[in-house]
Amino acid sequence: MPASGGVTRSTLRQQIADALRDEVLAGRLKAGREFTVKQIAEQYGVSATPVREALVDLCAQGLLDSDQHRGFRVHQYSVDDYRRMVEARMLVVEGLFRRRTTALPPRPPAPEPGIGVVLVSVRRRGEAAARAARAGDLDVLIGYDIRYWRELGRLIAANDHLADFLHRLRVQAWAFSVPHLRSERDLLGWLWSGHVDLVDAVTRGDAEAAVTVVREYNAHALEWADWLDRLERRGGA
């Protein structure tokens, strides 16, 4: 019975962390918002222990800040923070592709069966993310985009630490981006939809093509950061 109780608490902790993360990514929990363990526990009708553990987990992910006397606060990222996130993921992802001549064995021979299954899953998520980006559906895009990059990161990194690092950057970048994108007049112009092009390059084992797609994506993100900087200087953000 003790083991069962531990699993239940661990699962509850993860469910609360996931729910709050989704609130942040949806823009419903805005940067700077403060709350306590007690408030969240009452909101979800659970005890304080799994809530406290979930909030500590979100602090470790960079989404919350902890204040010993005031509770927790949704972390506020700056444009410079976002730019550094983009630059960091650019260095890591390009390095992963450059580490080998190809990301995967080129055809022929065909990739290992396990890799092939993962690529099919990644491609499906990429197709869904690209459709959502072209439609301007942020809520759908965020979910598929995060899962797409999570699976692709694990595949190309073959290293859980690197994959987890890239995942944290992805979540943090979305946490910063969502409030700005929801007020963006040219939303479609700033949403990237090259997911399928990238997974196709990976499937072919074409590292050069994959790096080109990633570079274009990161250049697009940095251009948006520059645009936000100009808005701030004009007092429009």
C-alpha positions as CSV (number, residue, x, y, z in Angstrom):
1,M,0.0,0.0,0.0
2,P,2.8,2.5,0.7
3,A,4.1,2.1,-2.8
4,S,0.6,2.7,-4.2
5,G,0.3,5.9,-2.2
6,G,3.6,7.1,-3.5
7,V,2.6,6.6,-7.0
8,T,-0.7,8.4,-6.5
9,R,1.1,11.4,-5.0
10,S,3.7,11.4,-7.7
11,T,1.0,11.3,-10.4
12,L,-1.0,14.1,-8.7
13,R,2.2,16.2,-8.5
14,Q,2.7,15.8,-12.2
15,Q,-0.9,16.4,-13.1
16,I,-0.8,19.7,-11.1
17,A,2.5,20.7,-12.7
18,D,1.1,19.9,-16.2
19,A,-2.1,21.8,-15.5
20,L,-0.3,25.0,-14.3
21,R,2.2,24.8,-17.1
22,D,-0.6,24.7,-19.6
23,E,-2.2,27.7,-17.9
24,V,1.1,29.6,-18.3
25,L,1.5,28.5,-21.9
26,A,-2.1,29.5,-22.7
27,G,-1.5,32.9,-21.3
28,R,-4.1,32.6,-18.6
29,L,-1.5,32.7,-15.8
30,K,0.3,35.8,-16.8
31,A,3.9,36.9,-16.0
32,G,4.1,38.4,-12.6
33,R,1.0,36.7,-11.2
34,E,1.5,35.7,-7.6
35,F,-0.1,32.8,-5.6
36,T,0.5,30.6,-2.7
37,V,0.5,26.8,-2.2
38,K,-2.7,27.2,-0.2
39,Q,-4.5,29.0,-3.1
40,I,-3.5,26.3,-5.6
41,A,-4.4,23.5,-3.3
42,E,-7.9,24.9,-2.7
43,Q,-8.3,25.6,-6.5
44,Y,-7.7,21.9,-7.3
45,G,-9.1,20.5,-4.1
46,V,-6.0,18.6,-3.1
47,S,-3.5,18.6,-0.2
48,A,-0.6,21.1,0.0
49,T,2.2,18.5,-0.4
50,P,1.8,17.6,-4.1
51,V,1.0,21.2,-4.9
52,R,4.2,22.4,-3.2
53,E,6.2,19.7,-5.1
54,A,4.6,20.7,-8.4
55,L,5.4,24.3,-7.9
56,V,9.0,23.5,-7.0
57,D,9.2,21.5,-10.3
58,L,7.9,24.4,-12.3
59,C,10.5,26.7,-10.6
60,A,13.2,24.2,-11.8
61,Q,11.8,24.5,-15.3
62,G,12.1,28.3,-15.2
63,L,8.4,29.0,-15.3
64,L,7.9,30.1,-11.7
65,D,9.9,32.1,-9.2
66,S,9.8,31.3,-5.5
67,D,9.6,33.9,-2.8
68,Q,10.0,32.5,0.7
69,H,7.6,35.1,2.2
70,R,5.1,35.7,-0.7
71,G,4.8,32.3,-2.3
72,F,5.3,31.8,-6.0
73,R,5.2,34.1,-9.0
74,V,5.0,33.4,-12.8
75,H,8.4,34.2,-14.2
76,Q,8.7,37.2,-16.5
77,Y,11.0,36.7,-19.5
78,S,12.4,39.7,-21.4
79,V,13.1,40.0,-25.1
80,D,16.8,39.5,-24.4
81,D,16.0,36.3,-22.5
82,Y,14.1,35.1,-25.5
83,R,16.9,36.0,-27.8
84,R,19.4,34.0,-25.7
85,M,17.0,31.0,-25.7
86,V,17.0,31.1,-29.5
87,E,20.7,31.4,-29.7
88,A,21.2,28.6,-27.2
89,R,19.0,26.1,-29.0
90,M,20.6,27.1,-32.3
91,L,24.0,26.2,-31.1
92,V,22.9,22.9,-29.5
93,V,20.7,21.7,-32.4
94,E,23.2,22.7,-35.1
95,G,25.9,21.0,-33.1
96,L,23.9,17.8,-32.9
97,F,23.5,17.7,-36.6
98,R,27.2,18.6,-37.2
99,R,28.4,16.0,-34.7
100,R,27.6,13.4,-37.4
101,T,27.7,13.6,-41.1
102,T,24.0,12.6,-41.1
103,A,21.4,12.7,-38.3
104,L,20.2,9.2,-39.3
105,P,21.5,6.5,-41.6
106,P,20.6,7.6,-45.1
107,R,18.4,5.5,-47.4
108,P,19.4,2.8,-48.3
109,P,19.7,1.2,-45.8
110,A,16.5,2.1,-44.1
111,P,16.6,3.4,-40.5
112,E,16.2,1.0,-37.7
113,P,12.5,-0.1,-37.2
114,G,12.3,1.8,-33.8
115,I,13.6,5.0,-35.4
116,G,11.2,4.6,-38.3
117,V,8.3,4.5,-35.8
118,V,9.4,7.6,-34.0
119,L,9.8,9.4,-37.3
120,V,6.3,8.6,-38.3
121,S,5.1,10.0,-35.0
122,V,7.2,13.1,-35.3
123,R,6.0,13.7,-38.8
124,R,2.3,13.4,-37.8
125,R,2.9,15.9,-35.0
126,G,4.8,18.2,-37.4
127,E,2.0,18.1,-39.9
128,A,-0.6,19.0,-37.2
129,A,1.7,21.8,-35.9
130,A,2.2,23.2,-39.4
131,R,-1.5,23.2,-40.1
132,A,-2.2,25.0,-36.8
133,A,0.5,27.6,-37.6
134,R,-0.9,28.3,-41.0
135,A,-4.4,28.7,-39.4
136,G,-3.1,30.9,-36.6
137,D,-4.4,28.5,-34.0
138,L,-2.0,29.1,-31.1
139,D,-3.6,26.7,-28.6
140,V,-3.3,23.7,-31.0
141,L,0.1,24.8,-32.3
142,I,1.7,25.0,-28.9
143,G,0.7,21.5,-27.9
144,Y,1.8,19.8,-31.1
145,D,5.0,21.9,-31.4
146,I,6.2,21.1,-27.9
147,R,5.6,17.3,-28.5
148,Y,7.1,17.5,-32.0
149,W,10.4,19.0,-30.7
150,R,10.4,16.8,-27.6
151,E,10.4,13.6,-29.8
152,L,12.7,15.0,-32.4
153,G,15.1,16.3,-29.7
154,R,15.3,12.8,-28.2
155,L,16.0,11.3,-31.5
156,I,18.7,13.6,-32.8
157,A,20.4,14.0,-29.4
158,A,20.5,10.4,-28.2
159,N,21.2,12.0,-24.9
160,D,18.5,12.6,-22.3
161,H,20.3,15.6,-20.7
162,L,20.5,17.4,-24.0
163,A,16.9,16.5,-24.9
164,D,15.6,17.8,-21.6
165,F,17.6,21.0,-22.0
166,L,16.1,21.6,-25.4
167,H,12.6,20.8,-24.1
168,R,13.0,23.4,-21.2
169,L,14.1,26.0,-23.7
170,R,11.1,25.2,-25.9
171,V,8.6,25.6,-23.0
172,Q,10.3,28.8,-21.8
173,A,10.3,30.3,-25.3
174,W,6.5,29.6,-25.6
175,A,5.9,31.1,-22.1
176,F,7.5,34.3,-23.3
177,S,6.0,34.3,-26.8
178,V,2.3,33.6,-26.1
179,P,1.3,37.0,-24.6
180,H,3.0,38.8,-27.4
181,L,1.6,36.6,-30.1
182,R,-1.9,36.9,-28.8
183,S,-1.7,40.7,-29.3
184,E,0.2,40.5,-32.6
185,R,-1.7,41.9,-35.6
186,D,0.4,39.9,-38.1
187,L,0.2,36.6,-36.2
188,L,0.4,34.3,-39.2
189,G,3.5,36.2,-40.4
190,W,5.4,35.2,-37.2
191,L,4.3,31.6,-36.8
192,W,6.8,29.1,-38.1
193,S,5.4,26.1,-40.1
194,G,8.5,24.3,-41.3
195,H,8.1,21.2,-39.1
196,V,7.6,18.8,-42.0
197,D,10.6,20.2,-44.0
198,L,12.8,19.5,-41.0
199,V,11.5,16.0,-40.3
200,D,11.8,15.1,-44.0
201,A,15.5,16.2,-44.0
202,V,16.1,14.1,-40.9
203,T,14.3,11.1,-42.5
204,R,16.6,11.4,-45.5
205,G,19.6,11.6,-43.3
206,D,20.4,15.0,-44.9
207,A,22.2,17.0,-42.1
208,E,22.9,20.0,-44.3
209,A,19.3,20.4,-45.3
210,A,18.2,20.0,-41.6
211,V,20.7,22.6,-40.5
212,T,19.4,25.0,-43.2
213,V,15.8,24.6,-42.0
214,V,16.8,25.1,-38.4
215,R,18.9,28.2,-39.3
216,E,16.0,29.7,-41.2
217,Y,13.7,29.0,-38.3
218,N,16.1,30.6,-35.7
219,A,16.7,33.6,-38.0
220,H,12.9,34.1,-38.2
221,A,12.7,33.9,-34.4
222,L,15.5,36.5,-34.0
223,E,13.8,38.8,-36.5
224,W,10.7,38.7,-34.3
225,A,12.8,39.5,-31.3
226,D,14.2,42.5,-33.1
227,W,10.6,43.5,-34.0
228,L,9.5,43.3,-30.4
229,D,12.5,45.5,-29.4
230,R,11.5,48.1,-31.9
231,L,7.9,48.0,-30.5
232,E,9.2,48.5,-26.9
233,R,11.3,51.4,-27.9
234,R,8.3,53.0,-29.5
235,G,6.2,52.3,-26.4
236,G,3.9,49.9,-28.3
237,A,4.6,46.7,-26.4
